[in-house]
Amino acid sequence: MNLKNGRKQIGISAAAVVAGVGCLFLLNVFGVPSGPAGRPTGGQAVAASGELDAKVTAFLERSRGRWYDMNVPEQDGRLLYDLVIKGGYKRALEIGTSTGLSGTYIAWALSKTGGKLITVEIDPGRHGEAMANFKEAGLSGWIDARLADAHELVPALEGPFDFVFIDADKEWYVEYAKAVIPKLAPGGCIAAHNVSGGTGGGGRRWGRQPGTGEYYDYMAGLSEFETTIRGRQTAVSYKKK
Ligand SMILES: C[S@@+](CC[C@H](N)C(=O)[O-])C[C@H]1O[C@@H](n2cnc3c(N)ncnc32)[C@H](O)[C@@H]1O
């Protein structure tokens, strides 16, 4: 698939959104890392969670059915949210913003950990739509959206990062990994989308795209990382402490 032109559509069911709000309630009850409403806990503001949750949830419900730009399915967005919350991550990087669905989930979680997301997109139209979506979701304050070629920008970013989501041109995944690994904090996490296994045959089920099998092989071969496939198509690699 040509990432710059290909399109796919997802739907977010109302039941799933309601279930998500329920999950958030439980997460908040059982100790999600967040400070008192509206107060910073280390550099970045923590949201007044009830108000923001309502705004983000309403946005996701309103926008259901209008995510046409290769955006992640809802369950993968939720996985990203959970990874950030569970790790208490605060310094996130996303490669491949598109119109901002995965960025919405990541930034929503960062609004609770007191973190910030840098997200990179090369296409001006999608970058513009993402900015509008982040604003509508109430999450602009947690996002630094860059219009740039990630091949150039990612190696130039200073870091450190503790959470990275790779979801851009698949044939460049290994290069992205090489650029971010030295900037990844111990205990940090790299999630990569559309990866379902290595080149040995295990990853063919979901129509593996060129580059993603090589990415899996590369990450699985690094002794300082623990790499597994989560859900149907997200490789999650934790950097050992
Ligand atoms: C699969 S989409 C990202 C979907 C997004 N993560 C979401 O779920 O909402 C991949 C995006 O990567 C962008 N992209 C491809 N090559 C890029 C590059 N070299 N630098 C920055 N963005 C790039 C494409 O324009 C496209 O919008």
The ligand as an SDF file (V2000), in Angstrom:
LIG
                    3D

 27 29  0  0  0  0  0  0  0  0999 V2000
   -0.6850    4.9060    8.6170 C   0  0  0  0  0  0  0  0  0  0  0  0
   -0.7150    6.6540    8.4890 S   0  0  0  0  0  0  0  0  0  0  0  0
   -0.6590    7.1650   10.1850 C   0  0  0  0  0  0  0  0  0  0  0  0
   -1.9700    6.9830   10.9090 C   0  0  0  0  0  0  0  0  0  0  0  0
   -1.9970    7.6500   12.2680 C   0  0  0  0  0  0  0  0  0  0  0  0
   -0.9310    7.1170   13.1030 N   0  0  0  0  0  0  0  0  0  0  0  0
   -3.3210    7.4160   12.9210 C   0  0  0  0  0  0  0  0  0  0  0  0
   -3.5690    6.3030   13.3820 O   0  0  0  0  0  0  0  0  0  0  0  0
   -4.1510    8.3550   12.9840 O   0  0  0  0  0  0  0  0  0  0  0  0
    0.9240    6.9930    7.9480 C   0  0  0  0  0  0  0  0  0  0  0  0
    1.2230    8.4810    7.8050 C   0  0  0  0  0  0  0  0  0  0  0  0
    2.6490    8.6140    7.6990 O   0  0  0  0  0  0  0  0  0  0  0  0
    2.9180    9.6910    6.8630 C   0  0  0  0  0  0  0  0  0  0  0  0
    4.3010    9.5640    6.3590 N   0  0  0  0  0  0  0  0  0  0  0  0
    4.7830    8.7250    5.4110 C   0  0  0  0  0  0  0  0  0  0  0  0
    6.0960    8.9370    5.2180 N   0  0  0  0  0  0  0  0  0  0  0  0
    6.4520    9.9350    6.0740 C   0  0  0  0  0  0  0  0  0  0  0  0
    7.6710   10.6130    6.3480 C   0  0  0  0  0  0  0  0  0  0  0  0
    8.8100   10.3080    5.6920 N   0  0  0  0  0  0  0  0  0  0  0  0
    7.6740   11.5810    7.2890 N   0  0  0  0  0  0  0  0  0  0  0  0
    6.5320   11.9070    7.9730 C   0  0  0  0  0  0  0  0  0  0  0  0
    5.3500   11.3050    7.7420 N   0  0  0  0  0  0  0  0  0  0  0  0
    5.3040   10.3280    6.8100 C   0  0  0  0  0  0  0  0  0  0  0  0
    1.8660    9.5630    5.7500 C   0  0  0  0  0  0  0  0  0  0  0  0
    1.6950   10.7950    5.0840 O   0  0  0  0  0  0  0  0  0  0  0  0
    0.6470    9.1000    6.5510 C   0  0  0  0  0  0  0  0  0  0  0  0
   -0.1880   10.1880    6.8800 O   0  0  0  0  0  0  0  0  0  0  0  0
  1  2  1  0
  2  3  1  0
  2 10  1  0
  3  4  1  0
  4  5  1  0
  5  6  1  0
  5  7  1  0
  7  8  2  0
  7  9  1  0
 10 11  1  0
 11 12  1  0
 11 26  1  0
 12 13  1  0
 13 14  1  0
 13 24  1  0
 14 15  1  0
 14 23  1  0
 15 16  2  0
 16 17  1  0
 17 18  1  0
 17 23  2  0
 18 19  1  0
 18 20  2  0
 20 21  1  0
 21 22  2  0
 22 23  1  0
 24 25  1  0
 24 26  1  0
 26 27  1  0
M  CHG  2   2   1   9  -1
M  END
$$$$
